[in-house]
């Protein structure tokens, strides 16, 4: 008979209670087969299958409903998860489910999709071991949440949220903002955070935090199968009580090639130990960069108001919109605005062309950035009352959904430079 699932509960997590929600966990490598009666159900399943959280699962969708499922699996083993739609109601629907149970493997989880909200039918299906009963039309996000819940281990530890910073071109300040926002999340929001610097030959996380160069990321990528909590702890640089760094070697006389899957394995290990993971993405384009970007919980694109940034930002936005249809758009930060003697694309025109409004516009302050970089300090440490410091605080709050406590916020004035919204 079909196995009945036990819904998983929310994990306890660290004292911050921050991280990815249970339904945001990636679904494991399972096989999913769906047999639909109506095209709208099939379309919803296809949209769900394209979601990043189902990237590891193998999903097949076809028409035919329960009858087609029974005929197919009379001669073929059932998948890990079977989703079937019925247009029947009451006893006739239950009889059809009994026929399906005859061809199902005991370990297969089954989700039934119906067209009526029938409580009695729901209870009867639950008694027969059906994992879930959903009423069409289906919402792709709700479907993903249901599937994730079926495979969530209630005893599994919570995982952290991954926030990836990517620059529209070199020199836009993506790394600097990633490091400063990561520091603010850790020190002002009190959320344990790890900054991962994937720019192996040119990474600056060690310089910006005035820490000794580390082989952390390179060593982790070279042996991802050995990476566990103990080894990761040795590779991390503990910058503050709440902030750790997985730094890059930052030397050029070395080959840094790693398996495509190694990057995913490293991020999976880090997010299993830290509520917030800030990824400093290098300015290169490779399959692992694309996959890491698409798998992130939140994405921040950093651009300057020029033509090269406009072109690449539009490409990023289009790529993310196509491959992350169930996620909100990325956050856009326009950096180095109002640079003296430099022609710039107006923010309004930039926004209309790329299709999203900037979450933050930061002014050109070379003296401030230079002083912070040369001293190995963060912007908030050098000039806590600057517009840039206030903008960094707002961005940290935006990507975490948390607010800086009043005693910490008091040292920062309201942002006088336009950010697209007033300071809270």
Order of alpha helices (4+ residues) and beta strands (2+ residues): beta-alpha-beta-alpha-beta-alpha-beta-alpha-beta-alpha-beta-alpha-beta-alpha-alpha-alpha-beta-beta-alpha-beta-alpha-beta-alpha-beta-alpha-beta-alpha-alpha-alpha-alpha
